[in-house]
């Protein structure tokens, strides 16, 4: 009887797969176990936050490109020192500058005394100021890994950021910085020092011209020197074409800078 039942195709009781029971057991574990429920919930929250963060970053970058404009000035550019000088004067007025850097100018006078001048300029970091009713952000960055081979100082950059509608004010700002810097040099002597390469940088603050009557030399030397300078000024282009301008200037500065 047992053999006939098996041959007839009737499955035995021990071979019947209990799929319904297995599914109900799995559903019971997932629904009643708080750890599984909390895990899936946290996973969903993480995915949602990741998508939100990515979307926010994309929207911020898009808005920054559309609404803001940034100007970068390297420390090798002439306008770099002009702008630092200009902003050091503005820090007392309408700028928000909490991080400052000191630039010390030291020189010894002919009578043996010393004169020290301190200039407070914006240090590395973020600064804000207002120019012609528009707000600007200045970010001064210093790269300790890169060194300017000419001056031996760390490589620095200035980044000026403002609204795109105020783009034209960037040029006006640089023009004003140049004008302010040039006014401090009017009627004074600016001494430049070589950093060992082709670059010349101002040394200290502009100095007041020394009266010619205070220069004491042997008879005839001062008169000959003045005549030579006048001849040079009248033939500046001739000397410049032959590369003798720097040599002449160095001689004059050496004699009169003290």
Secondary structure, 3 states (H helix, E strand, C coil): CHHHHHHCCCCCHHHCCCHHHHHHHHHHHHHHCHHHHHHHHHHHHHHHHHHHHHHHHHHHHHHHHHHEEEEEEECCCHHHHHHHHHHHHHCCCCCECCCEEEEEEEEECCCCCEEEEEEEEECCEEEEEEECCEEEEEEEEEEEEEECCCCCCEEEEEEEEEEHHHCHHHHHHHHHHHHHHHHCCCCEECCEEECCCCCEEECCCCEECCCHHHCCCCCCHHHHHHHHHHHHHHCHHHHHHCCCHHHHHHHHHHHHCC
